[in-house]
Amino acid sequence: MMDPDHDLFVTVVDEGGLAAAGRRLHISPAMVSKRLARLEERLGARLLHRTTRRMALTPAGERLHADLRGILAALDEAERRVSGQSAMVSGPLRVTAPTSFGRMHLAPYLQDFLDAYPKVALTIDLSDAFVDLIDGRADLALRIAADPGRGLSATRLATNRRILCAAPGYLDRQGVPDTIAALKTHRLLAADGQMPWRLMGPKGPVSIDGQSHVRTNSSELVRELTLAGGGIALRSLWDVSDALVSGQLRQVLPAFAGSADVALFAVHLPQSHPPRAISAFIDFLTGLYGPVPPWDRSAIALAEPSL
C-alpha cells in the first residue's frame, strides 16, 4: 500500500497549495503542513519552496512527484484491470494551449472528444505564456516550438509552416517586395519576441531583423493588423490559411518560409504509466491534426514554397 504522505505530497502539487490539498483530503492546512514536513524530514530533502504567495518544487520534489505520479497511475490501472474497468477512460484532465490556436483549432473539436469519453473531467486553459506543467498544474500542454522542453514526453502532432504575407491593399500601396533585402523598406509586423525572423530560402537560412511597425505583446493583434493592411507579417499557416484562400491575404516571397524545425507538440511529464485520459487525448489530437493538418489541406497549394 502506498504511503499516505506520498499521496498527500502529490495532492499538494496537483492542487497548487496546502489549503486546496487540505480541502480535497478533508484535513486542515496545518495538518497538511505537518505531514509534509514529516515526509521531508524522513527523506532528508526539501521537496517544496513555500512562501506566503507561491509554492515551487525543488529539483528533488520534481523527481519525486514525477515518480509518484507514475506509481499512482500504475496502481489505478491495476485496480481497473481487477474490477474489469481497464478500458474506461475517466478522471480529471487539465490541458493548456496557445490562445489563438486553442480557439481556432482545438475548441471546435472538443465536443467530439467529450462525446467519446464522457467520464473525463476536462479543463482547458488558453494562454500565450509559456506554462510550466508543474507550476500550472497541467497534465498536458500544446506547444508550438522548435524545442518542446527538456525532460518531457513529447508527441509531434503537426508541422508549423510559416509564410510571409500581407493584405492586397497594403501591397497595392507599397509594392510587392521581390527580394529579402527589399523587406527593409516595408512595414514589418511582429509581436514582442518574434523577431528576428529565421527563414529558409533557395540558398539556405536567412535572418530578418528589425522592429515591428507596432509594438505589441499580442500575436492576435498582429494578425488583425496584417488583415487590415498594416504591413507584412510572418504567420503560421494554421493562423492565416482561411485568409489566403479567401484572398484577404497574399503570400509574399513564396521562395522563403519559416524554419521547419518549429512544430506543434503535445507534452506531458514523463511517466511509465500515464493516465489513460492523457493517452486518449493525445490519440485524439494525432487523429485530428495528422498526417496532414486541416490548415495545410485548405491552403497547401497557395503556401507551397517554390525552392
C-alpha positions in Angstrom: 0.0 0.0 0.0 1.3 3.5 -0.9 2.5 5.7 1.9 -0.3 8.2 2.6 2.2 11.0 2.9 3.3 10.3 -0.6 -0.3 10.6 -1.7 -0.6 13.9 0.2 2.5 15.3 -1.4 1.1 14.6 -4.9 -2.2 16.1 -3.9 -0.4 19.3 -2.7 1.4 19.7 -6.0 -1.6 18.8 -8.2 -3.9 21.2 -6.2 -1.3 24.0 -6.2 -1.2 24.7 -2.4 -1.7 23.4 1.1 -5.2 24.8 1.6 -6.5 23.3 -1.6 -4.9 20.0 -0.8 -6.5 20.1 2.6 -9.9 20.7 1.2 -9.6 17.8 -1.2 -8.3 15.4 1.6 -10.7 16.8 4.2 -7.9 17.8 6.6 -6.7 21.2 7.9 -3.9 23.1 6.2 -1.9 22.8 9.4 -2.1 19.0 9.3 -1.1 19.1 5.6 1.9 21.2 6.5 2.8 18.9 9.4 2.7 15.8 7.3 4.6 17.4 4.5 7.3 18.4 6.9 7.4 14.9 8.3 7.9 13.5 4.8 10.7 15.9 4.1 12.4 15.1 7.4 12.2 11.4 6.7 13.6 11.7 3.2 16.3 14.2 4.3 15.4 16.5 1.4 13.3 19.7 0.9 10.5 19.0 -1.6 8.8 22.4 -1.8 9.8 26.0 -1.6 6.9 27.7 0.2 6.2 31.4 0.7 3.0 33.2 1.6 2.3 33.8 -2.1 3.5 30.8 -4.1 4.8 27.3 -4.0 7.5 25.7 -6.2 9.0 22.3 -6.4 12.7 21.8 -5.6 14.7 19.5 -8.0 14.2 16.7 -5.5 10.5 17.4 -5.4 10.2 17.4 -9.1 11.8 13.9 -9.3 9.7 12.5 -6.5 6.5 14.0 -8.0 7.2 12.5 -11.4 7.9 9.1 -9.9 4.9 9.1 -7.7 2.5 10.1 -10.5 3.7 7.1 -12.5 3.2 4.8 -9.5 -0.3 6.1 -8.8 -1.2 5.7 -12.5 0.0 2.1 -12.4 -1.9 1.4 -9.2 -5.1 2.9 -10.7 -4.7 0.8 -13.8 -4.1 -2.4 -11.8 -7.3 -1.8 -9.8 -9.2 -1.2 -13.1 -8.0 -4.4 -14.6 -9.1 -6.3 -11.5 -12.5 -4.6 -11.5 -12.9 -5.1 -15.3 -12.8 -1.3 -15.9 -9.4 -1.1 -17.6 -10.9 0.1 -20.9 -12.6 3.0 -19.2 -11.1 6.4 -19.7 -12.0 8.7 -16.9 -10.7 11.3 -14.4 -9.6 14.9 -14.5 -7.6 16.2 -17.5 -6.2 19.7 -17.5 -4.9 20.9 -20.8 -3.1 24.2 -21.7 -2.8 25.6 -25.2 -1.8 28.8 -27.0 -4.8 31.2 -27.1 -5.3 31.7 -30.9 -4.6 28.1 -31.7 -6.8 26.8 -29.0 -9.7 29.0 -30.1 -9.3 28.2 -33.8 -8.2 24.6 -33.9 -9.0 23.0 -30.6 -12.3 24.4 -29.3 -14.4 23.4 -32.4 -13.5 19.7 -31.9 -13.6 19.3 -28.2 -17.1 18.1 -28.1 -16.1 15.1 -30.2 -13.6 14.1 -27.5 -16.1 14.6 -24.7 -18.7 12.5 -26.6 -16.2 9.7 -26.9 -15.0 10.0 -23.3 -17.9 11.3 -21.2 -16.2 10.4 -17.9 -13.2 12.7 -18.5 -13.4 15.9 -16.5 -11.8 18.3 -19.0 -10.3 21.7 -18.1 -8.8 23.9 -20.9 -6.6 26.8 -20.2 -5.7 29.1 -23.1 -2.6 31.3 -22.6 0.2 32.6 -24.9 2.6 32.5 -21.9 4.9 29.5 -21.5 3.1 27.3 -19.0 5.2 25.2 -16.7 3.4 21.9 -16.3 4.1 21.6 -12.6 3.5 25.3 -11.6 0.5 25.5 -13.9 -0.9 22.1 -12.6 -1.4 21.0 -16.2 -1.5 17.4 -17.3 -0.8 18.2 -20.9 0.4 21.2 -22.9 0.2 22.0 -26.6 3.3 23.9 -27.6 4.3 25.4 -30.9 8.1 25.5 -30.7 11.4 24.1 -32.0 12.2 22.6 -28.6 9.1 21.4 -26.7 11.0 21.3 -23.4 13.7 19.2 -21.8 12.9 16.2 -19.7 9.3 16.0 -21.0 7.5 13.3 -23.0 6.7 15.0 -26.4 4.5 13.9 -29.3 4.9 15.8 -32.5 1.4 16.4 -33.8 2.0 18.6 -36.9 4.4 20.8 -38.7 4.1 24.5 -38.2 4.6 26.1 -41.6 5.0 29.8 -41.5 4.9 32.2 -44.5 5.3 35.9 -45.2 2.0 37.5 -46.0 0.3 40.8 -46.4 -3.1 42.3 -47.4 -3.7 43.1 -51.1 -4.4 46.7 -50.2 -1.0 47.1 -48.5 0.8 45.5 -51.4 -1.1 47.7 -53.9 0.0 50.8 -52.0 3.6 49.9 -51.0 4.5 47.5 -53.8 5.4 43.8 -53.6 8.9 43.0 -52.4 10.8 40.8 -54.8 13.9 40.2 -52.6 14.6 39.6 -49.0 16.6 42.9 -48.9 13.5 44.8 -50.1 11.7 43.9 -46.9 13.8 46.5 -45.1 11.8 49.2 -46.9 8.4 47.8 -45.7 6.4 47.9 -42.6 7.0 44.6 -40.7 4.6 43.3 -38.1 5.6 41.0 -35.2 4.7 40.5 -31.6 7.3 41.0 -28.9 9.9 38.3 -29.0 9.0 37.1 -32.5 11.9 38.8 -34.3 14.4 38.2 -35.8 12.6 36.0 -38.4 14.6 32.9 -39.3 13.7 31.8 -42.8 14.8 29.1 -45.2 15.3 30.1 -48.8 16.8 28.7 -52.0 20.3 29.3 -50.8 19.8 28.3 -47.2 18.8 30.1 -44.0 18.4 33.8 -43.7 17.6 36.1 -40.8 15.4 39.1 -40.9 15.9 41.5 -38.0 14.2 44.8 -37.4 11.5 46.4 -35.3 7.8 45.9 -35.6 5.9 48.8 -37.0 3.6 48.5 -34.0 4.8 47.2 -30.7 2.5 44.6 -29.1 2.6 41.5 -26.9 -0.4 40.1 -28.8 0.1 37.8 -31.8 -3.7 38.1 -32.4 -3.3 41.8 -32.7 -0.5 41.3 -35.3 -2.9 39.1 -37.3 -5.6 41.7 -37.3 -3.2 44.5 -38.3 -2.0 42.4 -41.2 -5.5 41.7 -42.4 -6.2 45.5 -42.1 -3.3 46.3 -44.4 -0.8 47.4 -41.7 2.2 45.6 -43.1 4.0 42.3 -43.8 4.0 39.5 -41.2 5.4 36.0 -40.8 2.4 34.0 -39.8 1.7 30.3 -39.2 -0.4 28.6 -41.9 -2.9 27.4 -39.3 -3.5 31.1 -38.5 -3.9 32.5 -42.0 -4.9 29.6 -44.3 -8.6 30.8 -44.5 -7.5 34.4 -45.2 -5.2 33.1 -48.0 -8.0 31.1 -49.6 -10.4 33.9 -49.4 -8.0 36.5 -50.8 -7.8 38.6 -47.7 -4.1 37.9 -47.6 -1.5 37.2 -50.2 1.8 35.3 -49.8 4.9 37.4 -50.1 8.3 36.0 -51.3 7.0 32.4 -51.6 10.5 31.0 -52.0 11.1 31.8 -48.3 9.4 30.2 -45.4 9.8 29.9 -41.6 12.2 27.2 -40.3 10.7 23.7 -40.5 12.1 23.0 -37.0 9.1 24.6 -35.4 6.2 22.2 -34.9 3.1 21.5 -32.8 3.8 19.2 -29.9 1.7 17.7 -27.1 3.9 17.4 -24.0 3.4 15.9 -20.5 5.5 14.9 -17.6 7.3 11.6 -18.2 5.5 8.7 -16.6 5.9 4.9 -17.1 2.1 4.6 -17.0 0.5 8.0 -17.9 -3.2 8.3 -17.0 -5.5 6.9 -19.7 -7.1 10.3 -20.2 -3.7 11.8 -21.3 -3.1 9.0 -23.8 -6.7 9.2 -25.1 -6.4 13.0 -25.7 -3.0 12.6 -27.5 -4.5 9.9 -29.7 -7.5 12.2 -30.4 -5.1 15.1 -31.4 -3.0 12.8 -33.5 -6.1 11.8 -35.5 -7.3 15.4 -35.7 -4.1 17.0 -37.0 -2.3 14.2 -38.9 -1.0 13.2 -41.2 -1.8 16.5 -43.0 -3.3 19.1 -40.7 -6.5 20.8 -41.7 -4.9 24.2 -42.3 -2.4 22.6 -44.8 -5.3 20.9 -46.6 -7.1 24.1 -47.3 -4.1 26.2 -48.5 -1.4 23.8 -49.3 -1.2 24.9 -53.0 -1.0 28.6 -52.1 1.7 28.2 -49.4 4.0 25.7 -51.0 7.5 27.2 -51.1 8.9 27.3 -54.6 12.5 26.4 -53.6 
